[in-house]
Amino acid sequence: IMGEVAQNDLKRVLSFTLVSHMGYMLFGIGMSTKVGMAATIFYVAHHITVQSTMFLAAGLVEQRGGTTNLARLGGLAKVAPF
């Protein structure tokens, strides 16, 4: 998670969150119980949905702002208010 803070690219930040959440999935599998496995399956489905949506949103930001560099995305609300 500390590596994520040092990033300045939106897509790299999202990639770091993807990797960091793998630990939660491994924890559920490591429980070796039916509840742990069920929770892991639910979490994987949820995470796929959320991460896909976040990467699509990052693509829209890149399209409107011309970059995914967080330092250069200032003023995006003026270019694309909605």
Secondary structure, DSSP 8 states (H G I E B T S, - for coil): -HHHHT--BHHHHHHHHHHHHHHHHHHHHHT-SHHHHHHHHHHHHHHHHHHHHHHHHHHHHHHHHS--BGGG-TTHHHH---
